[in-house]
């Protein structure tokens, strides 16, 4: 394929320099696990940024607080926004300097090709990773005991979105396949088709993140913008096509290599990346399902327990809905976390430690670590050799107060909730909107 050599306008060259610098820096710094082992390669850069970004926040932006939280499960920390600010300032400054030093260059076709390669692999591999955890239903878990018993209005916007998306295996599969189709970006011949699909996918993800306050707004916005950048190459032809005029899309021209083996090595690396991302990614997702997902083994304590009797200092507390001391429900979804719902529907989360030999449970409040409860427990079951108890008895102390709590495990608790027992219906004579 011959290389296009026509001259670019001054505006095109300036815009290209900016986008080249901005997207390149973003991919290098905010890689988010797109490229295998990239965190190790960028270790020292990250350490420098952990010093530089708080300094910029304090000395340049004069933030009213010190940056102490770095990138974590949330991609929208103050640290991340200051990183984007730094990338933007660097890109603008670099564009000015580059434009002055290289103003006589006619075009940047070769550099444009390599920029699109970097963006294609960044967006493609990122979305494949995100798609796999939807195909294997890890990102959005099925509504658990706490979600099912939580008051609807007490859920956060993000919690509402996670409950909505996690309810349906089919919709997770649909979303996951749409994101995995970003694999089409990795091939020039399918780039336009992949960009159209990915643009719709990233637009939807970005909308959910914005309108349900999901803290991945920075990343989803950049994935959308990068996909739009890729699609702009064929924007004119696509516009003519949608107007009903037949058009043939053109491929982004690949540079001519002096050695014939270079494209072969490139294809080999691409193949290895795909095998690693799809193969190892699928294997890893399946293993995670066995540890944390729907296939994970459940604790013998798993269940929703209703408090039958609550005795405090030998006084039996009646089940008054205004009581802030008496428990209403104990929710045990794992051996490491417990949630208690009080009679007035307020809730408290606890880190849980269980000693099955001593038959003891230790509760530590998640946000108030000074609040701790120590219990001895006993299990009672109406079924011989049952792995799950029907009753749970707790005896212990809350500071100086003695507690005796008798709880009944709710049988087939999912049948109690309309959300989980409604099922699917082809025929609906009337809308079932409750």
N, C-alpha and C positions, 0 to 999 in steps of 0.2 A: 504494500500500500504506500503510495507516495505521500510525502509530508506537505501539508498546506503551508504556503509561505507568504500569503498576502499580508500586507501591513495592517496593524490594528490602529484604531483611533486613539488619541491621547486619553480620552475618557475610559476606553476599554482597558488600556494598559494600567491606568491608575487603580481602577476597580479590581483588576486582577491582582496587582501587587498587594492591595489591602486584604482581599479574601485569601490569598495564598498565605500571608503572614498570620492572619487571624485564625483560620481553620487549622493551619499547621501547629501553631502554639496550643490551640485548644486540644487537638488530638494528642499532642505530646504530654501535656500537663494533666488534662482531664480524660485520661484514657479509659477509666472505668472498667478495666479488665477486658477490653475488646481484643487486644493482642496478647497472646499467651506469654507469660513471664515478663510482661512489660513493667510490672511493679518493681521487679528486681533490677531491671535496666535503669529505671528512673529513680532509684532509691535516693541517690545523693541530691538530685534535683528536688525531690520532695522534702528532704531535710532542710535544704536552703530555703524553700518556700515556707516551711513551718516557722522560720525565723523572720523572713522578709515580710510575709503577709500581715502578721500582727503589728509589725513596725509601720507598715503603710496605713493600716487601719487607725493606729494611734497618732502618728506624726503627720500623715498626709490628709486622711479623711476626717480626722478628729472625731472618731466614733466615741459615743458616751460610755462605752464599755470595752474591756480588753478581750481580744479574740483568744479563747482558750479551747474551743471546740473545733476540731478539724473535720475533714470529710469523713462521714460515717454512713449509716444507712440512709440518712437524708442527704440529698445532693444539693440542698438549698441552704446550707449554713452560711453565716456571715463570712466565714473563711472562703467559701466557694464563690460568693458574689464579689469579694475583693479580688480573687484570682481572675475572674472574668473581667473586672475593671482593669487589672494589670495587663491582661492579654489585649484588651481593646486599646489602651494607651500605647502599648508597645507596637501594636499593628499600625496604628495611625502614625506614630513617630517614624516607624520603619518605612512606611509608605512614602512619607515626605523625603526621607534621606535617599531611599532607593530611586525615587522619581528624579531627584537632582543628579544622582551619580550615573543613572542608566537611561537618561531621557532620549538618547538617540537610537535605542533598540527598536527594531521594526515590530516584533511580536514575541510572544512567549508560548508558542504552541507546544514545544516539548515540555516545558515546565508545567503547562496547563494539564498535559496528559498525566504527568506524575502526581499532580495535586488530585486529579480525579481518581487515580488509583488509590491514594491514601484515604480519600473520603469514602470510596466504594467499599474498601475493606473495613474501615472503621464502622460505618453504618451497618454494613452487611453482617459482620461478625457480632456486633453488639445486639442487633435484633434477632439473630439466630439464637444467641444465649437467652435473651428475654423470651423468645418464642418457645424454646424447649421447656422452660419452667412453667409455661402455660399448658403445653401439650401434656406434660406429665403432672399437671395441676399441683404445683408447689407454691407459686407466687400467691395465689388466691385460695386459701384453704376453705373447705366446706364449713358453713357456720357452726361453730362449736357450742359447747354448753353455755359459756358466758354470753355469746352473742344472742343465743336463743332466749335467754332469760333477761337480757338487758332491756330496759325501757327504750322504746323506739327513739324517743326524743333525746335520750342521753348519749346516743352514739355520735361520734364526730363525723364530719363530712367524709373524711377518708375511711373511717370505719363503716359508714353506710355504703360507700363504693366497694370496699373489700367484701362486704356481706353480699351485695348484689352480684358482683362478679364471681365470687366463690361458690354461690349457690348452684351454678349450672356447669356440669362437666362438658356438655356440648358446646356452650359458649366459650369456655376456656380453650377447647380444641380448635374452634373457629378462629379465635384471636391468635392462638399459637401458630396455626398454619399460615395465617396472613403475615405474621412477623417472620417466620422461617423462610417465606418466599423472598425475603430480602437476599437470599442466596443468588437470585438472578442478577443482583448488582455486581457480582464478582466476574461476570462475563460481559464483554463489550457488546456482543450480539443481542443479549437480552437486557441490556442496561436500561433502555427506555421503558420496557414493560415492567421491569423490576422497580424503577423509580416511580412509575405511576401508582403501582400497588403500595409501595412503601410510603409515598407521600400521603395517601389516604390513611394508612396505618398509623404513621407518626402524628398526623393531624388529630386523629381520634385519641391517641394516647396523650397528646399535649392538651387537648380539651378536657379530658378527665382530670389531668393533673392540675390544671388551672381552676376548673370550676368545682372540684371536690377537695381542693387544698391539699393535694398530694405533693410532698416535698421532693419532686424530681422534675421541677419545672425547667431548670437550667438545661439539663441533659436532653429532655424531650424536645425543647425548643430548638436546640442546636441540631438534633437529628433531623427535625423537620426542615430547617434552613439548609442543611447540607444536602438533603435529598432534593430540595427545590433547586439548589445550585447545579446538581447533576442534570436535572431535567431541563434546565434553561438551554442546554446545548441544542436540543431539538424543539424548543418552545415554538418557534415559527412554523415548522412543519406540522407539529401537533395541532396548532391553532387552525391551520388550513385544513387538516384532516377533519376536525370537528365541525368545520363549516361545510363539509361535504365534498371537499376537493381532494382527490386522490394524491397522496404524497408518499414518497419513500424516505424513511428515516436514514440519516447518515451516521456512520460510526465515528467515534472520536479517534482520529488517526493516531496510530502507534508509531513512535520513532523508529527509524531504520537502525538496526544494530550492526556493528561491524563484525560480530561473531555470531554464527548461526546457532550456536548452542545456548546463547543467552535467553531467547524466548523459551527454549525447552526447559531450562532450569527454572524460569519463572512459572511455567505451567506445573512443574513438579512441586515447587513450594506452595503454589495455590492448592494443588491436590492434597498435599499433606495437611495444610491448614483446614481444609474442608473435612478431611477424615478426622482430624483431631477435634474440631469444633462440633461436628455433628455426631461422630462416634463416641468420643470420650464425654462430650456434653450429655448425650443420651444416657450413657452408662452412669455418669455421676448423678443425673437427675433421678434415675431409677433407684440408686442406692440411697439417695436422700429421701425418696418416698418411703423406703423401708425404715428410715430413722426418724423422720419428722412428718411425713405425709400420711395419706390415707392408709398406707400399708404398714405403718409403724405399729408395733405391738402396744396394746393398751395396758395400763396399770390395773392391778386387781382392785384399786380404789376408785377407778374411773367411774364417774357418774355424777348425777344431780341428786343431792340429798336434801330432803325437807326436814326441818327441825320439828320433832314431835314434842320433846320435853327439854326445857332450858332452866336449869336450877343454878342459881347464883347465891353463894353463902347460905345454902339450905332453903332459900326462898324460890319457889317455882314462879317464873315470870310468865304472865299470860300473854298470848299473841296479839298485843295491841299494835295497830298499824302505825302509831306515832312513836313507838319505842325505838330508841337509838342504841340500845344495849343488846336486846335479845336478837339472836340470829333468826333469819327466815330460811335461807338456803346456804349450803356449803357446796361449792362447785370444785370438783377435782378432775382436771383433765390430764394431769401428769403427776409424777412423784416429786416435782420440783416447784410447783406453783399451785396456789389455792386462792379462791376468791370467795369472800363471805358477803352475802346480801343480808342487810339488816331488815327489821320489820318495816321501817319507813322507806325501804327501797334504796337507801344509800349503800354503797359497796366499798369494800376494802380489799386490796390485793396483798398477798403475802408470798414471800419466798418460803418454800416448804422443804423441810428435811425430815426424812422418815428413816427410823431405825427399826427394821423388821425383827431384829433379834430382841431388842429391849421393848418392842411394841410401843414406841414413842413417836410423837410428832412434834416438831418445833416450828412455830410460825414466826416469821419476822416481817413486819410491815414494810412494804416496798419503798414508801416515801418517808416513813417515820420509823427508822431502825430501832429506836428506843422502845417501841411497842412490840413486845414479844410474848408469845403464848407457848406454854409447855403442856403437852397432854400425854397421857397414856391412853392407848386405844385398844379396843377389842372389836372383833368382827363377828357378826352373827348371820347365818345364812339358813334359809328354809330348804335349800337344795343340797343334797349330799355332794361333797367334793366340788362345790361351785367355786369358780375362780373369782367371782364377783360377789361381794357381800350384799345382803338385803338390808342389813342394819349396821350402823356404825355408832359406837359409844365412845365418847371422849370424856376423860376425867383429868382435870389439871388446874392450873393457876393463871390468872391474869393479874399480874402484880400481886396484891394481897388478897384478891378475891378468888375463892374456890369456884370452880365451874364443873357442872355435870351436864353433858349435852347428849341427848339420844336422837339419832337421825335415821330416817328411812330413805333408802335409795329409791328413786322414782323408776319403776319398771317401764321399759320401752318409752323412755322420755320423749323421743322424737315424735311419737304419735300424739303428744299433747299439743304440738304446735302446728298451726295451719300451714306455715311455710314449708314444713318438712313432710306433711302427710297429704298435701293437696294432689301431688302427682301431675301427670301430663294427660291432656284431653284433646283429641282431634276435634270433637264436636262440643260446642258450648252454645246452648240455646240463648243464654244470657251471660254477659260478662261477669266473671267471678272476681270482682275487684273489692277486696276487703282491706 
